[in-house]
């Protein structure tokens, strides 16, 4: 039996490891265009020169040799699901019995002016992106970051260590608009500004200005303001890396479609990680890869993780944890509590906790994950919801289920 995995990110590596655990003698082959395995979560550490490229590798030393996994460092350009082969850029065809697609996602560069044409523009999704940025900004001073989500702020945070002058442009009226509310976001904005970062919020890039070399030397915002820059980092979202699946018969719509077993509409073809569009969270990608691997090996497990939104943010020593729903819906009850060192916000819907944000002290967060996951009713409990602990519940003895002590 030959297991083929396209992609060496969190989902792919986890799947390969699990397949080897379950199938000691199976043939496992991994395909990747990346020069090496790396954690995309740590790319800002490369930009800050805190880590080398080799130190971004999250696998154990000698992983492929120890696990007896063949690694093919070439790009997959198409899949023939009838012949059950993966076609590489070299023209070589690799046959498979079971296939996992774990190609992740690509940076989305907005079609504004020459952002997609100029050489001094890059996303920050792969090691090759970080290496390009690092090489091209050695003698540059002004960096423009478009987008203030986690990737954009990671880039700014890393480049601060190189003493660069950074301007961040964001369409929303706050930074981290997908992850945080305005109050929690303000705490980070103040810290970034104190470090020298300038923000332009509630506006967007409308026009690019290029020099004689074709590179961008400035942009014009929809407010009319011109911002000069030497390099542009586009942190404006991602798109699943599924472009090579055209004409394969594998269903793709905002990512590869899968059932709860992580199998696609094509038999023996599975998908996991960012390419599915299910979640951009590292632990979820690993879980999807593990479940896909077990099912590829004959198991029957399902992926039911409801925490599509689960982020831990840490800039300037300030930690924030977000679980479940980030933004409230009409009719939701929003509870907040803050003191000198902490800010907390809970979203309740029909008496059940839908989301929690903890900024500052995030200890004992396991109780919140349990309450949200198990959909425990906490409406009208007569106690400060932010003071709850497992001591407020009792174990029913039924598969570890806990019930609120009335």
Secondary structure, 3 states (H helix, E strand, C coil): CEEEEECCCHHHHHHHHHHHHHCCCCEEEEECCCCCCCCHHHHHHHHCCCCCCHHHCCCCCCHHHHCCEEEECCCEEEEECCCCEEEECCCCEEECCEEEECCCEEECCCCCCCCCCCCCEECCCCHHHHHHHHHHCCCCCEEEEECCCHHHHHHHHHHHCCCCEEEEEECCCCCCCCCCCHHHHHHHHHHHHHCCCEEEECCCEEEEEECCCCCEEEEEECCCCEEECCEEEECCCEEECCHHHCCCCCCECCCECCCCCCECCCCCEEECHHHHCCCCCHHHHHHHHHHHHHHHCCCCCCCCCCCCCEEEEEECCEEEEEEECCCCCCCCEEEEEECCCCEEEEEEECCEEEEEEEECCCCCCHHHHHHHHHCCECCCCCCCHHHCCHHHEEECCCCCCEEECC
